[in-house]
Amino acid sequence: MNMMTLEGFNAKIEYDAELDMFRGEILGLNGGADFYGKNPAELRAEFKRSLDVYLDVCRLKGIDPRRSYSGKFNLRISPELHQKLAIIAEAEGKSINALAQEALQQRVAA
């Protein structure tokens, strides 16, 4: 996955073959904002322009620009994987939640 970061905001970058341009989508927002560019420099400039417009609209409407997260989510896994995780967690003296947090933290850091 190609990502671009600007002022603490992240955008997913993909190539749009129909337009022969790169498309960026700013992630983690309370609304939607995207941008296009023909090369990395143009893409970064359009990211800045799109982000500035989005933040201005949020200020005018009194909206928090970033989506909020509760820190909770449900995960459906197979009973076999659940059993294996429970055994590993018990053997390590941890909860399944702690084991999952460690694995997710490693993935995000990679």
N, C-alpha and C positions, 0 to 999 in steps of 0.2 A: 504494500500500500504506500502510495506517495503522499506525504504530508508536507504542509508549509505552515510555519508559525509566524505570527505577527502580533506584537503587543499582548502576548499571553493568550491569543486566540489561535485555534488550530483549524486548518482547512484540509479536506481530502481533495487531491488533485487527480483528475482523469483526463484522458485524451478523447475528444469528441471527433470521430472520423468524418461525420457529416459536415461539420463546420471547419474541419482542419485546424482546430484550436484546442487549447487546454482549458478545462473547466475546473473551477474550484468551488467547493461548497464548505462554508464556514460551519463548523460543528459545535454542538452544545449550546445553541441559542434558543431563546424563547420564541423565535420566529425563524424565517428562512432568509438566507443571504448567499448569493453565489456571484461568480465573476468569471470572466474569460480573458485569455491572453494568447498571443502567438508564440511567445518565448518566455523564459523565466523572469526576465526583467519586467516585461509588460504584465505578466501574471501577478507579480508582487505589487506593482503599482495599482492594478485593478483591485487586488485584495484590499489594499489600504483604502482606496476610494469607496469600495462597497462596505467595508467595515465602518468607515466614518459616517456614511449615510445611515447605516443601520443604527449606530449608536446615537446619532442625532435624533432619529425618529423615536427611539426608546426614551431619550431625555424629554422630548416634547410630550409624549404620551404617558410619562411616569411609569414606564415598564422596566423591570430588571432585565437587562439584555441577556443574561446567562440563564439557562435552564437550571433549576435547582434539583438536587438529588437527595433522596432520603437516607441513602446508605444501606438500603435493604433491597434485595431482589430474590425471587424464587428461581431455583435451578432444578430442572427435571433431568434426572439421570437414570440409568438402568439400575435395577436392584443389585445386580452383580457388582457394578462400580461402587454403589453405595456401601455394600458390604466390605469391599476392599479398602475403601477410604476409612471406614469406621475402624477396621482392624489396624491400619497403619496409624491412625490418629491415637487410638488407645495404646498402641505399643510405644508411641513417642510421648505419651502423657499429655496429649493435646486434644482439643475439640476438633470436629470436622470443620467447623467454621474457621478456626485458626489455621488449619492445614490448607483450606481453600484460599484464605487470604494470602498466605505465603506464596502459593502457586500463582495467584492472580498478580501479586506484586512483582514476581519474577518476570511474568509475561509482559507487564506494562513497562518494566525497566529495560527489557530487551530491545 
